[in-house]
Amino acid sequence: MTVTEIRKSFFDFFEKKGHQIVPSAPMVVKDDPTLMFINAGMNQFKDFFLGNEIPENRRVANSQKCLRVSGKHNDLDEVGVDTYHHTMFEMLGNWSFGDYFKGEAIDMAWELLTEVYELPKDRLYVTVFEGDTQDRVSVDQESIDLWKKHIDSDRIIKASKKDNFWEMGDIGPCGPCTEIHIDLRNNADRSKKDGKALVNQDHPQVIEIWNLVFIQYNRNADKSLVNLPETHVDTGMGLERLAMALQGKQSNYDIDLFQSIIEKIELLSGIQYGKSEETDIALRVIADHIRAISFSIADGQLPSNTGAGYVIRRILRRAVRYAYQTLGVNEPFMGELISVLNDQMSGAYPELKTQAGIIKKVVTEEEQNFHRTLAQGIKRMEQLIKKCLAKNESTLQGEDVFELYDTYGFPLDLTSLIARES
């Protein structure tokens, strides 16, 4: 199944289950001072959970555009270096606002994964909340008993509050969650070590694919928990990870969505994917970043020197640096990738097509501006690193970092990245 088919199957399944399919909220947040970008599927439904608004439909589902590059949800340093982190990702989700709860949520998740998507049951594991004495909350036995209808007991793993208890913030709605994990290793590796031992251990092929959150408590200012008057369900499943599992890949970047972009970069740069880890990282970074940049611009956020605009500029300049220094691309080219992205995603997100002209114009202008100082900036950084090493130091001075930013337009994280590579 292609990414487009996977997304459509998700929508079709939940529509048949009485859910209203709602559009993704804009990825760029304009009316919430606590958030620059949507970083989870539930963000647009926060007022329903808080009781500030009443939903028109108590069952909804969607695919939400998310960006995690700032605050506590910041995956930027891992993007491209590993094979499963992204700046932007799609979060498939279904929600119940005071309608169904644990039983129906678990049943529907299992049905979709094993009967519609036909994932092999012997590769799946689930985690449940083990309880917490400080919060005086017992083990989520209800979820354990519900899962036993579908999966062997030895594939049900009790996990801590850190992994299996969701909270909106320091105060507010919260509750236990149950996660579904899949073991994508080859049979030889699976025979050597039980996948159960690798769940929640950051193994790149034993990964969480779906998180079902059961919102049943409210966290008070004194840290105590009280039962909510209504219970809710909030689920999130990364589309890219699901596609990796369904397409039999070992990396998110091997799925059809990213391979089409990588193939275009190969054509433009003359660098082939799979030949070296150094160039592979660069190709993955650029393929990831052009998607995040394009969607941000389509949602109305242009690159700038402040706030959310600076986050987008940082992402773009990180991609340009990889293209220039690692792939040897000495002129703007990222605008040429936008048509490929449109072919893959504008069916689900028509704003990409309607805004294609402005996206390409902005990206190309940003590339041109950064190229004017990039070569000199890299040369200056090499001088600064050489000076550090001569003094037997391993850290650039603050005034040097500021010079790279102020004179050459190097964001702090880009300077940090180049320094680590050296």
JOJODA-V971414 format. One record per residue. RES is the residue in one letter. NEAR is the number of other C-alpha atoms within 10 Angstrom. D_FIRST is the distance of its C-alpha to the first C-alpha in whole Angstrom. Layout:
BEGIN
RES/NEAR/D_FIRST + RES/NEAR/D_FIRST
END
This chain:
BEGIN
M/12/0 + T/14/4 + V/20/7 + T/16/8 + E/11/6 + I/18/6 + R/19/10 + K/13/10 + S/16/10 + F/22/12 + F/23/14 + D/13/15 + F/16/15 + F/20/18 + E/15/19 + K/9/20 + K/12/22 + G/13/24 + H/20/23 + Q/19/24 + I/17/21 + V/12/23 + P/13/22 + S/19/22 + A/18/25 + P/18/27 + M/24/26 + V/23/30 + V/20/32 + K/13/35 + D/8/37 + D/8/37 + P/7/39 + T/7/38 + L/15/34 + M/21/33 + F/22/30 + I/20/27 + N/25/26 + A/21/25 + G/26/23 + M/20/26 + N/16/29 + Q/14/29 + F/15/30 + K/14/32 + D/13/35 + F/16/34 + F/26/34 + L/14/37 + G/13/39 + N/9/40 + E/11/38 + I/12/36 + P/15/33 + E/8/33 + N/13/30 + R/17/30 + R/21/26 + V/22/24 + A/25/20 + N/24/19 + S/26/17 + Q/27/20 + K/25/20 + C/26/22 + L/25/25 + R/21/26 + V/22/29 + S/16/32 + G/9/34 + K/7/33 + H/11/30 + N/15/30 + D/16/27 + L/21/28 + D/16/30 + E/14/27 + V/22/25 + G/22/24 + V/16/26 + D/15/24 + T/17/20 + Y/18/19 + H/21/21 + H/29/21 + T/25/24 + M/25/21 + F/22/18 + E/23/16 + M/23/18 + L/24/16 + G/26/19 + N/27/21 + W/27/25 + S/22/27 + F/22/31 + G/18/33 + D/14/31 + Y/15/29 + F/20/30 + K/20/29 + G/13/28 + E/13/26 + A/19/24 + I/17/23 + D/14/23 + M/14/20 + A/17/18 + W/19/18 + E/14/17 + L/16/14 + L/19/13 + T/13/15 + E/12/14 + V/13/11 + Y/17/9 + E/11/11 + L/17/12 + P/12/15 + K/15/18 + D/11/21 + R/16/19 + L/23/19 + Y/24/23 + V/24/24 + T/25/27 + V/27/30 + F/26/33 + E/20/36 + G/20/38 + D/13/41 + T/9/44 + Q/8/45 + D/12/43 + R/10/45 + V/14/41 + S/11/40 + V/18/37 + D/16/35 + Q/14/35 + E/11/34 + S/20/30 + I/20/31 + D/13/32 + L/15/29 + W/23/27 + K/13/29 + K/10/28 + H/13/24 + I/17/25 + D/12/28 + S/14/31 + D/10/30 + R/18/27 + I/22/28 + I/18/30 + K/18/32 + A/21/32 + S/15/34 + K/16/35 + K/8/34 + D/17/30 + N/21/30 + F/21/32 + W/20/31 + E/16/34 + M/17/34 + G/9/37 + D/12/40 + I/15/41 + G/17/39 + P/26/36 + C/25/35 + G/25/34 + P/25/32 + C/25/28 + T/29/26 + E/23/23 + I/22/20 + H/24/20 + I/25/18 + D/23/19 + L/21/17 + R/18/20 + N/10/20 + N/8/22 + A/8/25 + D/11/25 + R/13/25 + S/10/28 + K/8/30 + K/10/29 + D/11/28 + G/22/25 + K/20/27 + A/10/29 + L/16/27 + V/22/26 + N/14/27 + Q/10/28 + D/10/26 + H/12/24 + P/17/21 + Q/22/19 + V/22/21 + I/23/20 + E/23/20 + I/19/16 + W/24/18 + N/22/22 + L/25/24 + V/25/27 + F/24/30 + I/28/32 + Q/20/36 + Y/21/38 + N/22/40 + R/21/41 + N/13/45 + A/10/47 + D/8/49 + K/13/45 + S/13/46 + L/20/43 + V/13/44 + N/14/42 + L/18/40 + P/10/41 + E/14/37 + T/20/34 + H/24/31 + V/25/27 + D/24/25 + T/24/22 + G/23/20 + M/21/16 + G/19/15 + L/24/12 + E/27/12 + R/25/13 + L/25/11 + A/25/8 + M/21/10 + A/22/10 + L/19/7 + Q/16/7 + G/13/10 + K/16/12 + Q/18/16 + S/18/16 + N/25/14 + Y/27/15 + D/19/13 + I/22/10 + D/19/9 + L/21/11 + F/20/14 + Q/16/14 + S/18/15 + I/26/18 + I/26/19 + E/18/19 + K/16/21 + I/24/24 + E/14/24 + L/11/25 + L/14/28 + S/17/29 + G/12/29 + I/20/28 + Q/16/25 + Y/18/23 + G/11/23 + K/9/27 + S/10/28 + E/11/28 + E/13/30 + T/19/28 + D/19/25 + I/20/26 + A/25/27 + L/30/24 + R/27/22 + V/26/24 + I/25/24 + A/27/21 + D/24/21 + H/25/24 + I/23/23 + R/21/21 + A/23/23 + I/25/26 + S/28/25 + F/23/24 + S/25/27 + I/24/29 + A/23/27 + D/17/28 + G/16/32 + Q/20/32 + L/20/34 + P/22/35 + S/14/38 + N/13/41 + T/10/41 + G/10/38 + A/21/35 + G/18/35 + Y/16/36 + V/21/33 + I/24/31 + R/23/34 + R/23/34 + I/24/30 + L/23/31 + R/21/34 + R/23/32 + A/23/29 + V/29/32 + R/25/34 + Y/21/31 + A/24/31 + Y/18/35 + Q/15/36 + T/16/33 + L/21/31 + G/13/35 + V/17/34 + N/15/37 + E/13/36 + P/19/34 + F/18/30 + M/22/28 + G/19/28 + E/16/26 + L/22/23 + I/21/23 + S/16/22 + V/17/19 + L/21/18 + N/20/19 + D/13/16 + Q/19/13 + M/18/15 + S/16/18 + G/12/16 + A/15/16 + Y/16/19 + P/13/21 + E/17/24 + L/25/23 + K/18/23 + T/13/27 + Q/16/28 + A/20/27 + G/12/30 + I/15/32 + I/22/29 + K/20/29 + K/11/33 + V/17/33 + V/24/31 + T/17/33 + E/13/37 + E/18/36 + E/22/35 + Q/16/38 + N/12/40 + F/20/39 + H/20/39 + R/12/43 + T/15/44 + L/22/41 + A/16/43 + Q/14/46 + G/21/44 + I/18/43 + K/10/46 + R/16/48 + M/22/46 + E/15/46 + Q/11/50 + L/18/50 + I/19/48 + K/14/50 + K/13/53 + C/15/51 + L/12/51 + A/10/55 + K/9/56 + N/9/54 + E/12/52 + S/12/48 + T/12/48 + L/17/48 + Q/11/51 + G/8/50 + E/9/52 + D/14/50 + V/17/46 + F/16/48 + E/15/49 + L/22/46 + Y/16/44 + D/11/47 + T/11/48 + Y/20/45 + G/22/42 + F/25/41 + P/22/39 + L/13/40 + D/14/37 + L/20/36 + T/20/40 + S/16/39 + L/13/36 + I/16/38 + A/16/41 + R/10/39 + E/6/37 + S/9/41
END
